[in-house]
């Protein structure tokens, strides 16, 4: 399948426009600081950007204006989600080499306990005479999540943008959600997480999932704090093989940072599927079958 240039342009334009809005800028302004009085010296390192007119431009990195820290997002806003969006992930099993970089960066950025992982990579084999492969597995962020239905305190909730999150301030550790999840992707914090003291003292955020708390449940959150900044989830950017695609179902676009496709075309042309489709959970995570694999299964064993 060839990359759809039109969809890529639309997607990147929306990302740039969102980034400018977050920075408090009008879309009429340039996303970089022009040379002039008081401007920093050029670094010589060029960065390609998409202008608001849809043209690819090159800017010296020294002239880029850093986006300021995100404004405070209330618990009510966290629970509502980002209006007009429906986030999806696509995992290409032909590209996974079991490098575990996705798992490592997820654990690190969410400050998980050393014995806990939200993203797991399983060795899979359909039958005795079939070829084995590696399957990265995250929370499925189901459209009909069983975990939400069984939570007695509304700690697990589904947002309008499709993301399923946990509010650790409400979680009582009953683990009903863990029992209800057919994908066994949730974990229980039996011990305090490995986080700096200053993080322990900060207010819990449903969008960063930090700080995790002993006696509560945790899971993949799709990194909504990054999405608000028009950035991709940590697992997507950490994978050197482009295994993970992330995007917006409403815009019909997914990207791994280097390649961008129409979601519908990618799923149709590469026979994408959902795990346990017959359960009626309607996951937001799709898989592309491990055909024409980039790496042999044995190569991945080196990283076990």
N, C-alpha and C positions, 0 to 999 in steps of 0.2 A: 504493500500500500504506500502511496506517495503522501507526503505531508501536504495538508491543505493550506495553501498560503493565505487564502482569504480568512479562514477561521483563525489562523495564527495571528494575523494582523488585528482582527477584531478582539481576540483575547488579550493580546499584549497592549492594545490601545486602552482596554478597560482597566488593565493593571496599572498602567502609567497614570491614567486619569484618577484612579482610586488613590494611588500613592500621593499625587499632588493635592488631592482634597484632604487627605490625612495630614499633610504638611501645612495645611492652612493656606494653600495657594489656589488661585484661580487657574482653570485649564488654559487660560490665555497666556500664562507666564511660562518661561522656560524652566525646565527641571534642573538647571545647572547655573552656576554663577559665572557670568562672562568675565573675560579678562578686563582689567582696568585698574584704576587707583584703588589700592588696598587689597587687590586680589592676590591669592597665593601664587607662588611660582609654579609653573607647569611641571608636572612630574614626568611627562613623556609617555605615560601609560594611557592608552586610549580605551575608552569604554563605549560600546555600541548601545544606543538608546533608540526608542521609538518616539518620535515627536508627536505632538497632539494632532498634526496633520497627516500622520500615518507614514512619515518618511523615516528611514534609518539614518541616524546621525552619529558622528563620532565626537566624543567629548573627552578632554583630559580629565583624569580621575580627580586631580587636585581641585577642579572647579565644581565638583558635585556637592550639593548641599545635603548634609545628613538630615534624614527625616527625624523630627523630634520624638521624644517618648510619647507613646500612645496616651491619650487622655483616659481618665478613670472610666471604667465600664461598670455600671451598677449590676447587682445580682439580677435585677429584673431584665436588663438588657442582655446579660449573659444567657438567661433562660429563654429569651425570645429568639435570639440568633440574628443573622444578617438578612435583612429584607430582600426578597426577590431572588434569593440564591437556593440552589439544591445541589449540594456537593456530592461528588462521586469519586471513587478511586478505581483504577484498573491496574491489575498486577499481571505482568507478562511472565509466565512461568518459564518460557524459553530462555529468559535472560538471567535467571537467578543462579548464582554460583555458590550460594551459602557463605558469602564473605562476612555476613553478620554486621556490616557497617551500619545498616538501618537499625538493627536492634541495639547496637552500642550507643549510637547517637541519641536514640529515643530514651534509653535509660539515663544517659548523662544529662540531657536537657530537662528531663522531668525529675531529676534527682531521686531516682528510685533506689530502694534498698538493693544491695548487691545480689540478693537471692531472688529478685523479682524482675520479670520482663513483660512488657505489654505487647511487644511484637515478637512472635516466635516463628522460627523457620523449621518446618517439619520435613523429614524424608518421606516421600510418598511413593506408592506403587499400587496400581489398580488391580493387578493380578500376578500370579506366579510367573507368567511368561511375558510380562510387560516390562517396559523400561522404567526404572525409578527416576524420580525428579525431586527438586526442592520446592517447597511451597511456603512462602512468607504468609503469615496469617495475622490479621489485625482484628479489632472490633469491626463488625460488619455494618454498624450504624443503620440498623434495619428500619424500614418504613413502618413495620408493625413489630416493634421490639417487645418480646416477652418479658424482658427485664423491667421495663417501665410499668407493665401491668401489675407485677407482683410486689413492687416496692411499697411498703406500708406508710412511708413518711415522705414520699415525693422527692427522695434524694436523687434517684435516677429519672431523668426527664429527656424528652425529645424536643428539639427546637424546630422552628419553621423552616430552617435551611437544611434539615435532614440530619444534623449531627445529634448524637445521643451523648449526653454528658452526665457527670456525677457531681452532686453538691456534697462535699465531705462535711460541711457544717450541719447537714441534716442526716447523714448516714449514721445508722445506729449499729451497723455491723451484723445484721441478722443473716446476711448472705443469701436471702431469697433470690436475689437477682443472679447470683452465681449458679444457683440450682436451675433457674429458668433458662439461662443462656444455652442454646443448643451447640454453640461453637466453643464453649469452655475457654473463653478468652479473658475473662475477668480474673483478677487476683486479689487476695486478701492481705492487708498489711498487718502481719503478725508482729512485726517489730517497727520501731521508729525508722524512717528513711534516713539515708546518709546525706544530710543537707547541712549547710553552714548555719550557725546559730542565728544570724540575722534573718535567714529565710524562715526559720521556725517561728519567729516572732511576727512575721507579716501576715496580713489577712489573706485567708484562702481565696483563690480565684478559680471558678469553674472552668475558665478558658485556658489557664496555664496549668491547671491541676497541681499547683504548687501553693503551699507545702502539703505533701501527702501526710496523712495522720494515721497513727497506730490504731488498729481496731476498725478501720474502714476499708471499703472496696475501691480498687483502682482499675483503670483500663485505658486503652488507646482513645485519644480524644480528637484526632484529626488536626491537632494544633490550631485551634480557632484563633488564638492570639496572633499567630503568624498570618493567617488568612485575612484578618482585619487590616494588616499592613500590606496586603497584596503579595504575600510571600508564600512559597510552597511549604508543606509540612516537612519536618526534619528528615523523615525516612526517604522522602522523594529526592531531596537534594544530596543526601549522603550516599546513595547508591551510585557507584561509578558505571554501572551497566545499564542505567535507565530502566530498571525493572518496574518502577512505580510511576503511574500517571495519575494526575489529580486535576480536577476541574469542576465545572458547573454544568449540571444536566440541563438547566434552562437555556444556557447558551450553546449547549451541545458541543462543548470543547473540553479536551483534557490535554495536559502537557506533562512531560517529565523534566522540563527546563531546557532541553536541547531539541526536542521534537514536539510538535503540536498536531493533534488530529481532531477531526469531528468524532465525538464519542460514539454516535450511532454508526458511523462507517466502520470504526475500529472494532466494535462489538460484532457487527454483522459480518464483516469481511474476514475476521480472524476467529469466528465461532466463540465469542465470549460467553461466559456462563457465570452463574452465582452458585455458591455452596448451599447444598440442601434446599434447592428451590421448591421442593414439594412441601416444605413446612409452612409456606405462606408468610415467611418473615420479610420477604422482599428486601434483601441486603442492598446497601449502597456501594458495596465492594464487588467488583467483577474480576474474573480471571480469564486470561488468554491461555489456551492449552499449550503444553510444552512441546510444540512441534518445531523442527528445524532449530534445535537448541544451540545456543552459542557456546555452551560448555558441557562437558560430560558430567554425569552424576559423580563419578569418582573424583573429579577435580575438587568438588565441594567437600569431600570427606577430609581433605587436608586441613580444613578450618574447624573441624569438630573438636 
